[in-house]
Amino acid sequence: MAMFDAIVIGAGMSGLYQLHKLRQLGLKVRVYEAGGDVGGTWYWNRYPGARFDSESWSYGYSFDDEVLKEWEWSEHFAAQPETLAYLNYVADKLKLRRDIRFDSRVTACAYDEAANEWEVTLEDGDTARCRFLITAVGPLSTPVWPTIPGIQDFKGESYHTATWPHHPVSFAGKRVAVIGTGATGVQTIQEVAKTAGTLTVFQRRPNWCAPLVNAKITAEEQAKIKASYPEIFARCRASHGCFIHDADPRRALEVSPQEREAFYEQRYAEPGFGIWMGNFRDIFVSREANDTISEFVARKIRERVKDPKIADKLIPKDHGFGTRRVPLETNYYEVYNQPNVTLVDIRETPIERITPAGIATSDTQRDFDMIIYATGFDAVLGGFNKMEITGLGGRTLKDKWAEGPRTYLGLQVEGFPNLFTLVGPHNAATFCNIPRCIEQNVEWVSDVLAHMQKQGLNRIAATRAAEDAWTEHVYETGQKLLFTQVDSWFMGINTNLPGRNKRTFLLYAAGAPAYRERCDEVAARGYEGFTFD
Ligand SMILES: Cc1cc2nc3c(=O)[nH]c(=O)nc-3n(C[C@H](O)[C@H](O)[C@H](O)COP(=O)(O)OP(=O)(O)OC[C@H]3O[C@@H](n4cnc5c(N)ncnc54)[C@H](O)[C@@H]3O)c2cc1C
């Protein structure tokens, strides 16, 4: 059986950088990737309109000056093909592919206590062993199909956005249905509406969307971006979510209504997540403050959608602005002014089944040539739940996390020695301009392994006390936030998955700088909260 110092599961942004860092430590590493090539999110999500919500130039890796010098983003918010090309370029430049086995899904990982080794089993039955096991399985990598009866019966084309085919798909003249209006649904809808014969959108709950304000990067801007990478990354590092946007120090309720309105207008007209991440700091904790921005965005929706009844259906009533993931859009609301676009509110007329010809709701049957499922992911937990991970004493991770995740620093789990979980639950990376947090995660794990190498140690395990304290702290960070009062994937809720209707908490809400400080403190104190052998 093949033996490695470390096995990394996943070859997205996280797995690729982790491989590079472990090679620098001289370790023998194998990466297993379920997909046919590198890229993770950007390999799988080829749906029309897939693109960044992060500014492209704040998203790329920061660790390699040559990569920063050579790579040129063409738009402020690049589309999926460009990001996939970027990750291919990095994989080529760092010669990463030779240690990656593609089309290789890991199904089980079991800790052998006597040997202090992890045994990894692949879908094809192949096995390998390693000392250190690092999951880089992605926060949004396990697609979820809805539990509607009859999905298999449909005779037309069906696609899930997260497993979109590699060949071009035409919507021209077709009767297309899109189910789902989350971030992916919004990107898909605004693109499909350009060419479809008819487009019917099935919406269970509307989300608060805000303008992306994308543009090509001019030569002058390109030069400026390249000259200011250190400042860009320093700005990301200092902000709560590692975006270039950070909360305004003022409170919404302490400024005059005129000043507030002008500020919201400015944020609404600006590119990216400024309106979410760069808003007044009390909108996430005070319902009254949140009402001011929610009312502002609702007004914008009413201005942009001609039919007041449709506008009303597009305005969320069950949660305030920013308390769920904010989809960024380009002419999304204007789509509903097109004569060939219909919005179906499935809370009023639920989908009863998919039929061979289309979709039957409680009031009617509609026929389609194509159904697109934009029904999202089993967020953060999905990658873990898909594998049987067995730790000390035969205890599985699923069993341990049955009531919600428990971790130390979102990077280790008590009872699972030598297992590291990049971008795992309770880790700042899950609510972040993710590559900035990926780099922190990967560098922290690589440092601990370098420390162990130096000290001749070969087993690291989080203590129960450290895990309890961290888990409690994680819940405390969420307590005051309005988004812990709302059902969303941040809270581990997914109504398309059985048994996932109880709120837990998957994020670390005190922000990336606090998280980084805590991780550094733990390291500086000789990896407090861990035991070594
Ligand atoms: C449509 C979309 C848009 C996004 N836009 C942004 C954005 O603008 N800004 C931002 O910060 N984040 C964004 N994200 C989040 C995005 O997931 C992260 O930015 C980043 O790509 C995560 O990298 P990763 O390597 O951790 O995970 P992924 O890119 O998800 O890679 C994980 C890899 O692990 C593989 N894998 C999983 N399980 C197994 C297994 N059992 N065996 C073998 N391989 C396995 C998967 O196939 C996948 O290739 C977006 C996500 C989506 C879906």
The ligand as a Gaussian input file, in Angstrom:
#p B3LYP/6-31G(d) Opt

LIG

0 1
 C      -20.286000      29.803000      -7.614000
 C      -19.366000      30.169000      -6.505000
 C      -18.817000      31.429000      -6.450000
 C      -17.951000      31.775000      -5.418000
 N      -17.438000      33.041000      -5.377000
 C      -16.585000      33.370000      -4.382000
 C      -16.036000      34.684000      -4.290000
 O      -16.307000      35.568000      -5.112000
 N      -15.211000      34.953000      -3.264000
 C      -14.887000      34.013000      -2.318000
 O      -14.107000      34.317000      -1.420000
 N      -15.385000      32.767000      -2.393000
 C      -16.219000      32.425000      -3.380000
 N      -16.741000      31.154000      -3.426000
 C      -16.322000      30.162000      -2.429000
 C      -15.230000      29.226000      -3.004000
 O      -15.639000      27.937000      -2.714000
 C      -13.879000      29.561000      -2.399000
 O      -13.511000      30.855000      -2.803000
 C      -12.708000      28.646000      -2.796000
 O      -12.757000      28.299000      -4.149000
 C      -12.646000      27.426000      -1.911000
 O      -11.502000      26.679000      -2.247000
 P      -11.269000      25.264000      -1.581000
 O      -10.065000      24.690000      -2.195000
 O      -11.279000      25.408000      -0.104000
 O      -12.573000      24.434000      -1.945000
 P      -13.114000      23.986000      -3.412000
 O      -12.733000      24.965000      -4.435000
 O      -14.511000      23.676000      -3.218000
 O      -12.290000      22.665000      -3.671000
 C      -12.540000      21.482000      -2.972000
 C      -12.182000      20.304000      -3.858000
 O      -12.229000      19.118000      -3.075000
 C      -12.723000      18.078000      -3.878000
 N      -13.282000      17.067000      -2.995000
 C      -14.285000      17.200000      -2.084000
 N      -14.516000      16.043000      -1.457000
 C      -13.633000      15.159000      -1.983000
 C      -13.399000      13.777000      -1.744000
 N      -14.089000      13.090000      -0.844000
 N      -12.428000      13.168000      -2.447000
 C      -11.693000      13.849000      -3.369000
 N      -11.889000      15.159000      -3.638000
 C      -12.852000      15.788000      -2.950000
 C      -13.775000      18.733000      -4.736000
 O      -13.996000      17.992000      -5.912000
 C      -13.147000      20.084000      -5.003000
 O      -12.476000      20.084000      -6.222000
 C      -17.629000      30.811000      -4.422000
 C      -18.220000      29.547000      -4.460000
 C      -19.080000      29.224000      -5.481000
 C      -19.692000      27.862000      -5.490000

